[in-house]
Amino acid sequence: MTGQHRAAGSRRPNVLFIIADQLRADHLGFGGNATVKTPNLDALAAKSIVFENATVANPTCMPNRASLMTGRWPSAHGTRCNGITLDPLTQTVPGSLGAGGYRTVGVGKLHHQNMGWEFEPHQAEEIRATDPLLLDTGVGDARRQGFPPGWDQWENRDAHDDRFIALPSDYYGYQHVDLVIGHGDRPGGHYVHWARERGVDPETLGGPGNSSSKYSGWDQVYQTAIPADVHPTSYVSEKAIEHLKDAAGQDQPFFMFVSFPDPHHPFSPPEGYSDLYDPLDLPLPLGFEQDHSASPAHVRDMMEHRGEPNADPTMTWAATEEQYRFAAAAQYGLITMMDEHIGRILDELDHQGLAEDTIVVFTSDHGDLFGDHGLMLKHFVHYRAVTNVPLLVHLPGSPPRRTGALVSSADLAPTLIELTGSKGYRGIQGRSLVPLLLGDTEHHREALLVEEEQPFGLEGLPGPVRMRSVITAEGRLTRYFGTEIAELYDHNTDPGELVNRAGDPEFAPLEDRLLRAMLDEMAALTDRGTAPTAAA
């Protein structure tokens, strides 16, 4: 890395990487939301480079978190869907920086390994009928070979509830981890023991059953009985601040991954944040009452059962106006609380004299439909609400600005490796954002691929599901491979993606161009991590 790419100062720059869970780009003030209050992130954005078209490699937790840390798409790094533990030999950003002398710390939710949640009974039944070997634990997995029993259980929630378990000193490149497992007001991990030390047991005090104020229309919306100062968000900021204090005055640069488990559902803000927003004051989102007659069958089925959450509480469903309003008001409370704690972390960074030598990144692992097109949560659709994430990079010494360039979550890995002068590794598929950060260009990609795979399906969409979307300035094409289902949206005439034009002869030229772009992107993402050693 050349000197002009570094943050101000002579030493190698620190990296403070802050990430939210399941937060769409426009649920923040700097993302265009006029209702939610995020003054600290807005202030950070005002002195950063803001990417308005940041897009996930996969709109699901584990796959996209792995893409953020590897610079590879899920089809290459192997964590194609939730439930697939990341290969322990995977090369990562913290691993690369750590090998070059950085102190690497993870705080909060990592989700590189399974948390211990089982498939819903109906999902397991479908998997047994369509892909029975998937559930056969006796089938060999190359990632298990040569590793002792338990290598993939470091983020198992039940184990952490029983006793404090310190993670290994080289956990996917992290030398130290303060772990949160799961979401909402009663996640697991190291957080549980921290809360118990403060006289609060999240397992007995958290959850809707202990709430004095819960919304009857959806069990994922309630005011938690967990006090704000013992909330998981408070734990994450407290630990991050501790590490910043430790870093002050040291010659060793740091990479710190600060991962808030909010505002992922359940939407359970504590007292003081649960009533910040009035549900009746919230406007209805894009396409809430749209005509879905041309939408895929599984989306039409959701709309026919509007108001009925999926049996799996993590899956997409269609909400009523009231359900949306109460959920959004609760989520906004969680976002404002998170923003306050991010402000505390940034204040500490400045107080310790580290700000001028620290690159700050803020993003999320994926979005949330949150009422767009009448739908909630994520999975099985690739509307912008789930694929577009907030992304800002504060590079000390660089002027703030906004860019509409099409960029991917996978682009952050090569960017941070270049900015820190660290050694790269084979197989990185993302493209460094440094030319954009320095203002040398306004163009990054013509097209970008979004992957999603699920081992099960739902009504109207049989499993296993393999989706691919290609996004360009002129439109989006989504193919559900193994079926005849497709979606096509013309961004010139329909930027909100309200009318599916797949198969419409009038839009055949656009569909053909996007199909060609999809093929090109899929070919470009063929795994090249293993180098040939001879001609044959």
Secondary structure in CASP SS format (residue, H / E / C, confidence):
PFRMAT SS
TARGET T0000
AUTHOR 0000-0000-0000
METHOD secondary structure of the structure
MODEL  1
M C 1.00
T C 1.00
G H 1.00
Q H 1.00
H H 1.00
R C 1.00
A C 1.00
A C 1.00
G C 1.00
S C 1.00
R C 1.00
R C 1.00
P C 1.00
N E 1.00
V E 1.00
L E 1.00
F E 1.00
I E 1.00
I E 1.00
A E 1.00
D C 1.00
Q C 1.00
L C 1.00
R C 1.00
A C 1.00
D C 1.00
H C 1.00
L C 1.00
G H 1.00
F H 1.00
G H 1.00
G C 1.00
N C 1.00
A C 1.00
T C 1.00
V C 1.00
K C 1.00
T C 1.00
P H 1.00
N H 1.00
L H 1.00
D H 1.00
A H 1.00
L H 1.00
A H 1.00
A C 1.00
K C 1.00
S C 1.00
I E 1.00
V E 1.00
F E 1.00
E E 1.00
N E 1.00
A E 1.00
T E 1.00
V C 1.00
A C 1.00
N C 1.00
P C 1.00
T C 1.00
C H 1.00
M H 1.00
P H 1.00
N H 1.00
R H 1.00
A H 1.00
S H 1.00
L H 1.00
M H 1.00
T H 1.00
G C 1.00
R C 1.00
W C 1.00
P H 1.00
S H 1.00
A H 1.00
H H 1.00
G C 1.00
T C 1.00
R C 1.00
C C 1.00
N C 1.00
G C 1.00
I C 1.00
T C 1.00
L C 1.00
D C 1.00
P C 1.00
L C 1.00
T C 1.00
Q C 1.00
T C 1.00
V H 1.00
P H 1.00
G H 1.00
S H 1.00
L H 1.00
G H 1.00
A H 1.00
G C 1.00
G C 1.00
Y C 1.00
R E 1.00
T E 1.00
V E 1.00
G E 1.00
V E 1.00
G E 1.00
K E 1.00
L C 1.00
H C 1.00
H C 1.00
Q C 1.00
N C 1.00
M C 1.00
G C 1.00
W C 1.00
E C 1.00
F C 1.00
E C 1.00
P H 1.00
H H 1.00
Q H 1.00
A H 1.00
E H 1.00
E H 1.00
I H 1.00
R H 1.00
A H 1.00
T H 1.00
D C 1.00
P H 1.00
L H 1.00
L H 1.00
L H 1.00
D C 1.00
T C 1.00
G C 1.00
V C 1.00
G C 1.00
D C 1.00
A H 1.00
R H 1.00
R H 1.00
Q C 1.00
G C 1.00
F C 1.00
P C 1.00
P C 1.00
G C 1.00
W C 1.00
D C 1.00
Q C 1.00
W C 1.00
E C 1.00
N C 1.00
R H 1.00
D H 1.00
A H 1.00
H H 1.00
D H 1.00
D H 1.00
R C 1.00
F C 1.00
I C 1.00
A C 1.00
L C 1.00
P C 1.00
S C 1.00
D C 1.00
Y E 1.00
Y C 1.00
G C 1.00
Y E 1.00
Q C 1.00
H E 1.00
V E 1.00
D E 1.00
L E 1.00
V E 1.00
I E 1.00
G C 1.00
H C 1.00
G C 1.00
D C 1.00
R C 1.00
P C 1.00
G E 1.00
G E 1.00
H H 1.00
Y H 1.00
V H 1.00
H H 1.00
W H 1.00
A H 1.00
R H 1.00
E H 1.00
R C 1.00
G C 1.00
V C 1.00
D C 1.00
P H 1.00
E H 1.00
T H 1.00
L H 1.00
G C 1.00
G C 1.00
P H 1.00
G H 1.00
N H 1.00
S C 1.00
S C 1.00
S E 1.00
K E 1.00
Y C 1.00
S C 1.00
G C 1.00
W C 1.00
D C 1.00
Q C 1.00
V E 1.00
Y E 1.00
Q E 1.00
T C 1.00
A C 1.00
I C 1.00
P C 1.00
A H 1.00
D H 1.00
V H 1.00
H C 1.00
P H 1.00
T H 1.00
S H 1.00
Y H 1.00
V H 1.00
S H 1.00
E H 1.00
K H 1.00
A H 1.00
I H 1.00
E H 1.00
H H 1.00
L H 1.00
K H 1.00
D H 1.00
A H 1.00
A C 1.00
G C 1.00
Q C 1.00
D C 1.00
Q C 1.00
P C 1.00
F E 1.00
F E 1.00
M E 1.00
F E 1.00
V E 1.00
S E 1.00
F C 1.00
P C 1.00
D C 1.00
P C 1.00
H C 1.00
H C 1.00
P C 1.00
F E 1.00
S C 1.00
P C 1.00
P C 1.00
E C 1.00
G C 1.00
Y C 1.00
S C 1.00
D C 1.00
L C 1.00
Y C 1.00
D C 1.00
P H 1.00
L H 1.00
D H 1.00
L C 1.00
P C 1.00
L C 1.00
P C 1.00
L C 1.00
G C 1.00
F C 1.00
E C 1.00
Q C 1.00
D C 1.00
H C 1.00
S C 1.00
A C 1.00
S C 1.00
P C 1.00
A H 1.00
H H 1.00
V H 1.00
R H 1.00
D H 1.00
M H 1.00
M H 1.00
E H 1.00
H C 1.00
R C 1.00
G C 1.00
E C 1.00
P C 1.00
N C 1.00
A C 1.00
D C 1.00
P C 1.00
T C 1.00
M E 1.00
T C 1.00
W E 1.00
A E 1.00
A C 1.00
T C 1.00
E H 1.00
E H 1.00
Q H 1.00
Y H 1.00
R H 1.00
F H 1.00
A H 1.00
A H 1.00
A H 1.00
A H 1.00
Q H 1.00
Y H 1.00
G H 1.00
L H 1.00
I H 1.00
T H 1.00
M H 1.00
M H 1.00
D H 1.00
E H 1.00
H H 1.00
I H 1.00
G H 1.00
R H 1.00
I H 1.00
L H 1.00
D H 1.00
E H 1.00
L H 1.00
D H 1.00
H H 1.00
Q C 1.00
G C 1.00
L C 1.00
A H 1.00
E H 1.00
D H 1.00
T E 1.00
I E 1.00
V E 1.00
V E 1.00
F E 1.00
T E 1.00
S E 1.00
D C 1.00
H C 1.00
G C 1.00
D C 1.00
L C 1.00
F C 1.00
G C 1.00
D H 1.00
H H 1.00
G H 1.00
L E 1.00
M E 1.00
L C 1.00
K E 1.00
H C 1.00
F C 1.00
V C 1.00
H C 1.00
Y C 1.00
R H 1.00
A H 1.00
V H 1.00
T H 1.00
N E 1.00
V C 1.00
P C 1.00
L E 1.00
L E 1.00
V E 1.00
H E 1.00
L C 1.00
P C 1.00
G C 1.00
S C 1.00
P C 1.00
P C 1.00
R E 1.00
R E 1.00
T E 1.00
G E 1.00
A E 1.00
L E 1.00
V E 1.00
S E 1.00
S H 1.00
A H 1.00
D H 1.00
L H 1.00
A H 1.00
P H 1.00
T H 1.00
L H 1.00
I H 1.00
E H 1.00
L H 1.00
T C 1.00
G C 1.00
S C 1.00
K C 1.00
G C 1.00
Y C 1.00
R C 1.00
G C 1.00
I C 1.00
Q C 1.00
G C 1.00
R C 1.00
S C 1.00
L C 1.00
V H 1.00
P H 1.00
L H 1.00
L H 1.00
L C 1.00
G C 1.00
D C 1.00
T C 1.00
E C 1.00
H C 1.00
H C 1.00
R C 1.00
E C 1.00
A E 1.00
L E 1.00
L E 1.00
V E 1.00
E E 1.00
E E 1.00
E E 1.00
Q E 1.00
P C 1.00
F C 1.00
G C 1.00
L E 1.00
E C 1.00
G C 1.00
L E 1.00
P C 1.00
G C 1.00
P C 1.00
V E 1.00
R E 1.00
M E 1.00
R E 1.00
S E 1.00
V E 1.00
I E 1.00
T E 1.00
A C 1.00
E C 1.00
G E 1.00
R E 1.00
L E 1.00
T E 1.00
R E 1.00
Y E 1.00
F E 1.00
G C 1.00
T C 1.00
E C 1.00
I C 1.00
A E 1.00
E E 1.00
L E 1.00
Y E 1.00
D E 1.00
H C 1.00
N C 1.00
T C 1.00
D C 1.00
P C 1.00
G C 1.00
E C 1.00
L C 1.00
V C 1.00
N C 1.00
R C 1.00
A C 1.00
G C 1.00
D C 1.00
P H 1.00
E H 1.00
F H 1.00
A H 1.00
P H 1.00
L H 1.00
E H 1.00
D H 1.00
R H 1.00
L H 1.00
L H 1.00
R H 1.00
A H 1.00
M H 1.00
L H 1.00
D H 1.00
E H 1.00
M H 1.00
A H 1.00
A H 1.00
L C 1.00
T C 1.00
D C 1.00
R C 1.00
G C 1.00
T C 1.00
A C 1.00
P C 1.00
T C 1.00
A C 1.00
A C 1.00
A C 1.00
END
